[in-house]
Amino acid sequence: MKTYRAIMFAAASLIAVNFSVASANAQTKTPVQAKSVVLVHGAWADGSSWGAVIPLLQKAGLNVTAVQNPLSSLKESADATRRVIDRQDGPTVLVGHSWGGTVVSELGVDPKVSALVYVAARAPDADEDFVALSKKFPTGPVRAGIETFNGYTRLSEDSFLKYFANGVPEKQAKVLYAEQGDTAASIFSDRTTAAGWHDKPVFYVVAKEDKTIDPGLERFLAKRMNAKTIEVDSGHLAMVVRPKEVANLILEAAGRKALH
């Protein structure tokens, strides 16, 4: 009897250890070498927000596509991103900024996706009320500048320049303001059906001067996902202000060498 119990205990222990190792490896193992990167912009932006990062990734030999996210609903944004993922050849790193992190969580379970990168981004769990979670942290001043028209939102120029694009040179920030995408008010409460970060290597960029998503919330999300995390001196548009740091984290997620 004692022998049987000892065997069962050993077997259970082995299963527990293997499960723990598998869970840890999803976050800590060296990512597979990816061929492609898919970039998902967030609310009040468009694909051009990745303009400083794209040439750095291309220089490293990666195939890069910036999704033109419709910002009309999670479903339609996920569909647009899925079409891009489907045409990639081989392992692909999926990267999201701001609200785009919602799409990354939703589609991170795709078999082609080898790693996930969040840049000052939302990172919801499956079916999580992210609005309720956000209320546990300070509200970003950018929200005072949200203007609503027929169910869609834009940021006022003052709010965009001061709080959304803080740290970006004014001339460049005004171009980004002109390019901002109209964003459905409803997308902020849309819930994901999956959370790919549970099973894939995860990387996170915390923007220390963020006035849109509280940096404390960003740190909470990164820690919750056990993500490899870097912090950069920038506002919300970290990929505009610190493109090299962001690109190097994406390269790490792609199993590539950093740029020097």
Residue, then its C-alpha position, 0 to 999 in steps of 0.5 A: m500500500k505504501t509503495y502504491r501511494a509512493i508511486m502515485f505521489a511521485a507521478a503526481s509530482l512529476i505531472a505538476v513539475n512538467f505543467s509548471v515547466a511548460s507554463a514557464n517555458a511559454q514565457t521564458k524560452t527563447p522564441v522561435q525565429a520568426k520570418s514576419v511581424v504584424l503590427v496592429h495600431g490602436a485607437w486614434a491612430d493608423g498604420s503610419s504610427w509604426g513608420a519609425v519601427i518598420p525600416l528597422l525591422q526590415k533592415a533586420g530581414l523581417n517581412v513587416t506588415a502594418v494592419q490598417n485597423p478599422l477601429s469599428s469593432l473588435k470583430e472587424s479589427a480582428d478580421a482585418t488582422r487575421r487576413v494579414i496573419d493568414r498570408q504570412d509565411g511561417p512564424t509571425v510576431l504579433v505586435g499591438h499598441s494601445w487598444g491594439g493589444t486587445v486584438v493581439s490578445e484575441l488572435g495570439v492563439d493563432p498557430k502562426v503567431s510565435a510571440l506577442v509584443y505589447v507596446a504601452a498596450r491593453a492586454p485583456d484576459a479572455d472575457e475580461d471587463f477591461v474598463a472595470l480593471s482600468k478604473k483601479f488605476p488613475t485615469g489618463p488626462v487624454r480622456a478629457g479631450i475625447e470628442t464623440f460624433n455619431g458613435y465614433t470618437r476622435l481626440s481634440e488637437d489639444s489633447f492629442l498633442k499634450y497627452f497622446a503624443n507627448g514627447v513627439p516633436e510638435k510638427q510630427a505630432k500634428v501630422l499624426y493628429a491629422e492621420q488619426g483614425d475615427t474610433a468607435a466608442s463601443i470598442f473600449s468595452d468589447r471583450t475578447t474570447a481568448a488571451g493568447w498570452h497564456d501560451k505564447p512568449v510575451f514581451y511588453v514595453v512600458a511607457k513611463e510618461d504615458k498620459t493615455i494608459d497609466p504606467g502602473l496599469e501597464r506594469f500590472l499587465a506585464k507582470r500578470m503575463n510574466a512578460k519580458t519587460i522594458e521601460v522607456d522614457s516616452g509618452h504613449l507613442a513609444m514606437v514613435v519616440r523610442p523606435k530603436e528600443v521598441a524594434n529591438l524588443i520585437l527582434e528579441a521576440a522574433g529570435r533575432k539579434a538586436l540592432h546596434 
